[in-house]
Amino acid sequence: MTVRALLPYNRSMDELSDIQLRLLGSLLEKKETTPEQYPLTLNALRAACNQKTARHPVTAYSEREVGHAVRELEALDLVREVWGGRVPRYEHRVGAALGLHSAGLALLCVLMLRGPQTLGELKSHSQRLHEFDGLDDVQYALSRLESHEPPLVKPLPRQPGQKEIRYAQLLGGEPPKDYDPAPGPRAGSGALENRVGALEDALQELQQRLEALENAD
């Protein structure tokens, strides 16, 4: 599927890149989880993209890379610059562009940020974005995304050793057949790494809150 098929004004891209997907997913997430900081400054958006938790894979995009991706998404009318304080801020326009509401946006957000997910993973990871009543509710929302014209998600073949089907977003094109699923929680050093990552993200969020206060009128 091409982004051009969804967005008639796009004349430069067929598929969204990894950084563009990460940027849009981050904006979708932060609008719901930290509305007092939204829209995001470029610095806050870069920090959101590079979080060490709730992201797969973990990235280290530079401010230059994020700024370039923002300009590309502005040209696609998927991101809009707004002014609120001393610096420009950015908000997504995914819902308006694709004709989606909270349930579909929540699922796309998780798939953009974490990669292919099972029904249970989607329900668990989208709790702060949208409250699904159960797995049937998630399945129904996925079916709406599948039947979108063109489709926005698709089920993937089971990988060796996996019991459940995973779903992938299609805004970035067809997912690879040998996709690398996000690692689950691990004991020992892995658990410690997760806790350290969560603390680092919490510290970054506090810094962003201070930045928002400093830039406020």
PyMOL commands that set and color helices and strands:
alter all, ss='L'
color gray80, all
select helices_A, chain A and resi 3-6+18-33+35-37+42-49+63-75+94-98+102-114+119-125+135-147+189-215
alter helices_A, ss='H'
color red, helices_A
select strands_A, chain A and resi 40-41+79-83+88-92+153-155+167-169
alter strands_A, ss='S'
color yellow, strands_A
deselect
rebuild
show_as cartoon
